[in-house]
Amino acid sequence: MLSGSEAYLPALAFYNYIKGATSMNVPGAKDIYEDLKKYFIKKSSKKDDSASK
């Protein structure tokens, strides 16, 4: 079994493949993309100034 970091990169590659397939209107790709996108939400790297005060 793969650990989190070892599984993440192939999963991200598959997600990007499906994302591209969606943009090319491949049948069924949009449904898969909609299911997967909740796992690949970009998080802001901005630091909150109020936390350091």
C-alpha positions as CSV (number, residue, x, y, z in Angstrom):
1,M,0.0,0.0,0.0
2,L,1.2,3.5,-0.8
3,S,1.6,6.2,1.7
4,G,-0.1,9.6,1.3
5,S,2.8,11.4,-0.5
6,E,3.5,8.4,-2.8
7,A,-0.1,8.2,-3.8
8,Y,-0.7,11.9,-4.3
9,L,1.5,12.5,-7.3
10,P,-0.1,9.8,-9.5
11,A,-3.5,10.9,-8.3
12,L,-2.7,14.5,-9.2
13,A,-1.5,13.4,-12.6
14,F,-4.7,11.5,-13.2
15,Y,-6.7,14.5,-12.1
16,N,-4.8,16.8,-14.5
17,Y,-5.4,14.2,-17.3
18,I,-9.1,14.2,-16.6
19,K,-9.1,18.0,-16.4
20,G,-7.6,18.2,-19.9
21,A,-10.0,15.6,-21.2
22,T,-12.9,17.7,-19.8
23,S,-11.6,20.7,-21.7
24,M,-11.6,18.6,-24.9
25,N,-15.2,17.5,-24.3
26,V,-14.3,13.8,-23.9
27,P,-17.5,11.9,-23.0
28,G,-17.8,11.1,-19.3
29,A,-14.7,13.2,-18.3
30,K,-16.8,16.0,-16.8
31,D,-18.5,13.7,-14.4
32,I,-15.2,12.3,-13.2
33,Y,-13.7,15.8,-13.0
34,E,-16.6,17.0,-10.9
35,D,-16.1,14.1,-8.5
36,L,-12.3,14.6,-8.2
37,K,-12.0,18.4,-8.0
38,K,-13.1,18.5,-4.3
39,Y,-10.0,16.6,-3.4
40,F,-7.6,18.9,-5.3
41,I,-8.7,22.4,-4.0
42,K,-5.8,24.8,-4.1
43,K,-5.1,26.3,-0.7
44,S,-3.9,29.8,-0.3
45,S,-0.3,30.2,0.8
46,K,-1.0,33.7,2.1
47,K,-0.2,34.1,5.8
48,D,-2.8,35.8,8.0
49,D,-1.3,38.9,9.6
50,S,-3.9,38.9,12.4
51,A,-2.7,35.5,13.7
52,S,0.8,36.9,14.4
53,K,-0.4,39.9,16.4
